[in-house]
């Protein structure tokens, strides 16, 4: 199943991100947890790690692009798989941003990524990686706390404690 790469809101005040260098090119096979692209905001810079395995079929947002959060920046899919429609979703986000409206909490537009519609877990890349290493369900950690899941929340769960509220 194709996976739409998008960056969730990392902080309440972050409305847009800048795309740094891509560490994979279109057509490259990528693995779960592999660093794909550098993401830059006014508060944080980090390497986005792939949340799916497959082939990086499309890079939608090239290096130095400034895009709103939740914008589909790329698509991972197997060769021969139909690519999902993301243009309408991206156009709606850009229109909201141009109007000065918040895009971070925008309701998913028709045809948006299944992971967005299903309430994809908001977690830092490091927290996702640590959860995989420890065999912890990141959704269970997210259900215990508020906001973006951090590494400390995952480790607290692994140790048998509760995530912060």
C-alpha positions as CSV (number, residue, x, y, z in Angstrom):
1,X,0.0,0.0,0.0
2,X,1.5,3.4,-0.9
3,X,2.6,5.6,1.9
4,X,2.3,9.4,1.7
5,X,5.2,11.1,3.5
6,X,4.1,14.1,5.4
7,X,5.3,15.9,8.5
8,X,2.9,16.3,11.4
9,X,2.9,19.5,13.5
10,X,5.9,19.3,15.8
11,X,5.0,22.2,18.0
12,X,1.9,24.4,18.5
13,X,3.6,27.3,16.8
14,X,5.0,25.5,13.8
15,X,2.9,26.1,10.7
16,X,5.5,25.4,8.0
17,X,8.7,23.4,7.5
18,X,11.6,23.7,5.1
19,X,12.8,20.6,3.2
20,X,16.5,20.0,3.6
21,X,18.6,17.6,1.6
22,X,17.0,14.3,0.5
23,X,19.1,11.3,1.5
24,X,17.4,9.1,-1.0
25,X,16.5,9.7,-4.6
26,X,13.4,8.8,-6.6
27,X,13.6,5.2,-7.4
28,X,15.7,4.2,-4.4
29,X,14.6,1.4,-2.2
30,X,14.1,2.6,1.4
31,X,13.7,0.6,4.6
32,X,11.6,1.3,7.7
33,X,13.6,3.7,10.0
34,X,16.0,4.8,7.2
35,X,16.7,8.6,7.2
36,X,15.1,10.1,4.1
37,X,15.2,13.8,4.3
38,X,16.3,16.6,6.6
39,X,13.4,18.7,8.0
40,X,14.0,22.2,9.2
41,X,11.8,24.5,11.2
42,X,12.5,27.6,13.3
43,X,12.6,25.4,16.4
44,X,14.1,22.1,15.3
45,X,16.1,20.3,12.6
46,X,16.0,16.6,12.3
47,X,16.3,13.7,9.9
48,X,12.9,12.3,9.0
49,X,13.0,8.5,9.2
50,X,10.9,6.4,6.8
51,X,7.8,5.1,8.3
52,X,7.4,2.6,5.5
53,X,9.5,0.3,3.4
54,X,9.4,0.3,-0.3
55,X,10.6,2.5,-3.2
56,X,10.7,6.3,-3.0
57,X,8.6,6.7,-6.1
58,X,8.0,10.5,-6.0
59,X,9.7,13.5,-4.3
60,X,7.0,16.1,-4.2
61,X,8.8,18.8,-2.3
62,X,12.4,19.3,-3.4
63,X,15.2,20.6,-1.2
64,X,14.7,24.2,0.0
65,X,10.9,23.9,-0.5
66,X,8.9,25.7,2.3
67,X,5.6,23.8,2.8
68,X,2.9,23.8,5.5
69,X,2.7,20.9,8.0
70,X,0.8,17.9,6.8
71,X,1.9,18.6,3.2
72,X,2.7,15.4,1.3
73,X,6.4,15.7,0.5
74,X,6.9,12.3,-1.1
75,X,5.4,8.9,-1.8
76,X,6.8,5.4,-1.0
77,X,5.2,2.6,-3.0
78,X,6.2,-0.6,-4.6
79,X,7.0,-0.6,-8.4
80,X,3.8,-1.0,-10.4
81,X,1.6,0.2,-7.5
82,X,-0.8,3.0,-8.4
83,X,0.3,6.3,-6.8
84,X,-2.2,8.0,-4.5
85,X,-3.7,11.3,-5.4
86,X,-2.1,14.0,-3.2
87,X,-2.3,17.1,-5.3
88,X,-5.8,18.2,-4.1
89,X,-4.7,17.8,-0.5
90,X,-1.5,19.8,-1.0
91,X,-3.3,22.5,-3.0
92,X,-5.9,22.9,-0.2
93,X,-3.1,23.2,2.4
94,X,-1.3,25.8,0.3
95,X,-4.5,27.8,-0.2
96,X,-5.1,27.9,3.6
97,X,-1.5,29.0,4.2
98,X,-1.8,31.8,1.7
99,X,-4.9,33.0,3.4
100,X,-3.1,33.1,6.7
101,X,-5.2,30.3,8.2
102,X,-3.8,27.6,10.4
103,X,-2.9,24.5,8.5
104,X,-1.5,22.5,11.3
105,X,-4.9,21.4,12.6
106,X,-6.7,21.5,9.3
107,X,-9.4,18.8,8.8
108,X,-8.3,16.2,6.3
109,X,-9.4,17.1,2.8
110,X,-11.2,14.5,0.6
111,X,-8.7,12.0,-0.6
112,X,-6.1,12.6,2.1
113,X,-3.7,10.0,3.3
114,X,-5.3,7.1,5.2
115,X,-2.8,7.6,8.0
116,X,-4.0,11.2,8.5
117,X,-7.7,10.2,8.4
118,X,-7.0,7.3,10.9
119,X,-5.5,9.7,13.4
120,X,-1.8,8.9,12.8
121,X,0.2,9.0,16.0
122,X,2.2,12.2,16.6
123,X,5.7,11.2,17.7
124,X,9.2,12.4,17.2
125,X,11.4,10.3,14.8
126,X,13.6,9.3,17.7
127,X,10.6,8.1,19.7
128,X,9.4,6.0,16.8
129,X,12.8,4.5,16.4
130,X,13.1,3.7,20.2
131,X,9.6,2.2,20.2
132,X,10.6,-0.2,17.3
133,X,13.8,-1.1,19.2
134,X,11.9,-1.9,22.4
135,X,9.0,-3.5,20.7
136,X,6.6,-1.0,22.1
137,X,3.3,0.0,20.4
138,X,3.7,3.8,19.8
139,X,-0.1,4.2,19.6
140,X,-0.4,2.8,23.2
141,X,2.2,5.3,24.4
142,X,0.3,8.1,22.6
143,X,-3.0,7.1,24.2
144,X,-1.5,7.6,27.6
145,X,-0.3,11.1,27.2
146,X,-0.9,14.4,25.4
147,X,1.0,16.0,22.6
148,X,3.8,14.6,20.6
149,X,5.3,11.3,21.9
150,X,8.9,11.8,23.0
151,X,11.7,9.2,23.6
152,X,11.3,9.6,27.3
153,X,7.6,8.6,27.1
154,X,8.5,5.4,25.2
155,X,11.2,4.5,27.7
156,X,8.9,5.2,30.6
157,X,6.3,2.8,29.0
158,X,9.0,0.1,28.5
159,X,10.0,0.4,32.2
160,X,6.4,-0.1,33.2
161,X,5.6,3.5,34.1
162,X,2.9,5.8,32.8
163,X,3.4,8.4,30.1
164,X,3.0,12.0,31.3
165,X,-0.3,13.7,31.0
